């Protein structure tokens, strides 16, 4: 199951709140940051409580409201 996160209205850049998570260590309501790939690594990653995690299959699942964009993705491992 994917993690589903939603942007935080008026939040920091790339700040999201977890809507749904299959991981006990990442509860619903947790604040995370989604960081796009930056050359030379080309890895997308998520930051939660100061820990960095590699993520993949990042996609927007509901983008009709730019203040509440929902994004789904998978965590592959700790960075």
KOLTORVO-53379 format. One line per field, with one value per residue (C-alpha): chain; x, y, z. Coordinates in Angstrom, 2 decimals. Example, Ala and Ser with C-alpha at 12.3 -4.5 7.8 and 13.67 -1.06 7.14 Angstrom:
BEGIN
kette	A, A $
east	12.30, 13.67 $
north	-4.50, -1.06 $
up	7.80, 7.14 $
end
This chain:
BEGIN
kette	A, A, A, A, A, A, A, A, A, A, A, A, A, A, A, A, A, A, A, A, A, A, A, A, A, A, A, A, A, A, A, A, A, A, A, A, A, A, A, A, A, A, A, A, A, A, A, A, A, A, A, A, A, A, A, A, A, A, A, A, A, A, A, A, A, A, A, A, A, A, A, A, A, A, A, A, A, A, A $
east	0.00, 1.23, 1.65, -0.85, 0.08, -1.53, 0.09, -0.26, -2.11, 0.18, 2.86, 6.55, 7.63, 7.10, 5.48, 2.83, 0.66, 0.24, -3.33, -2.75, 0.28, 0.99, 3.94, 3.58, 6.54, 4.73, 1.34, -1.55, -1.27, 2.55, 4.33, 6.72, 8.69, 8.91, 12.15, 12.40, 15.41, 18.47, 21.29, 23.59, 21.59, 18.24, 16.62, 13.37, 13.25, 11.07, 12.10, 10.27, 11.52, 14.95, 15.33, 15.70, 14.03, 14.31, 10.94, 9.72, 6.60, 5.75, 2.55, -0.19, -3.51, -5.64, -4.40, -7.60, -7.09, -3.51, -3.86, -4.59, -2.73, -2.64, 0.43, 1.03, 4.42, 6.34, 9.23, 12.07, 14.64, 16.37, 18.78 $
north	0.00, 3.48, 6.41, 9.16, 12.69, 16.08, 19.50, 21.73, 24.92, 27.90, 25.45, 25.38, 24.40, 20.66, 20.26, 17.54, 15.77, 11.99, 10.99, 7.23, 5.07, 1.34, 1.95, 2.05, 4.47, 6.95, 7.65, 9.49, 13.21, 13.15, 16.04, 15.11, 16.92, 15.57, 16.57, 16.28, 14.68, 16.90, 16.03, 14.22, 11.75, 11.69, 10.25, 11.62, 11.47, 12.09, 13.64, 12.63, 13.63, 14.43, 11.04, 10.80, 8.01, 7.17, 7.19, 6.06, 6.05, 9.59, 10.75, 13.30, 11.55, 14.66, 18.00, 19.90, 22.16, 23.54, 24.23, 20.58, 18.45, 14.75, 12.74, 8.98, 7.26, 4.28, 4.33, 2.12, 2.49, 4.86, 7.26 $
up	0.00, -0.83, 1.49, 0.73, 1.75, 1.30, 1.06, 4.11, 3.14, 3.76, 4.96, 4.16, 0.67, 0.11, 3.57, 3.68, 6.22, 6.06, 5.20, 4.94, 5.73, 5.88, 8.26, 12.06, 12.29, 10.00, 11.59, 9.99, 10.73, 10.77, 9.07, 6.28, 3.61, 0.07, -1.61, -5.40, -7.01, -7.26, -9.66, -9.38, -7.22, -9.07, -5.94, -4.55, -0.79, 2.20, 5.51, 8.70, 12.17, 10.73, 9.05, 5.27, 3.26, -0.44, -2.17, -5.59, -7.77, -6.70, -8.37, -7.87, -7.27, -6.72, -7.98, -8.71, -5.67, -5.56, -1.81, -1.07, -3.57, -2.69, -3.57, -3.36, -3.16, -1.78, 0.70, -0.51, 2.30, 4.68, 2.99 $
end
